[in-house]
Amino acid sequence: MKTTYLMDVATDTVDTKENWLAEMSTWDVNKDGLTPEDQFNLLIEVVKDENGDWIEF
């Protein structure tokens, strides 16, 4: 099974999709009125490039 990595572009935080989903239940509606589901949908899928940097997939 392939591990999917997602990035929060606002903070440059990267974690696995599974970990983001596990944490989502602890999230509150943010200052922009986005629900946890909305916030999750804003995460982008990333992979490491040949230099070891995260880039959008």
ChimeraX attribute file (.defattr): number of C-alpha atoms within 10 A of each C-alpha:
attribute: neighborCount
match mode: 1-to-1
recipient: residues
	/A:1	3
	/A:2	4
	/A:3	9
	/A:4	13
	/A:5	21
	/A:6	25
	/A:7	23
	/A:8	17
	/A:9	11
	/A:10	8
	/A:11	7
	/A:12	10
	/A:13	10
	/A:14	19
	/A:15	15
	/A:16	15
	/A:17	16
	/A:18	13
	/A:19	12
	/A:20	17
	/A:21	13
	/A:22	10
	/A:23	10
	/A:24	15
	/A:25	10
	/A:26	8
	/A:27	12
	/A:28	12
	/A:29	12
	/A:30	11
	/A:31	7
	/A:32	6
	/A:33	10
	/A:34	13
	/A:35	15
	/A:36	18
	/A:37	13
	/A:38	12
	/A:39	16
	/A:40	18
	/A:41	10
	/A:42	15
	/A:43	18
	/A:44	15
	/A:45	18
	/A:46	18
	/A:47	17
	/A:48	12
	/A:49	11
	/A:50	7
	/A:51	6
	/A:52	8
	/A:53	9
	/A:54	17
	/A:55	12
	/A:56	12
	/A:57	12
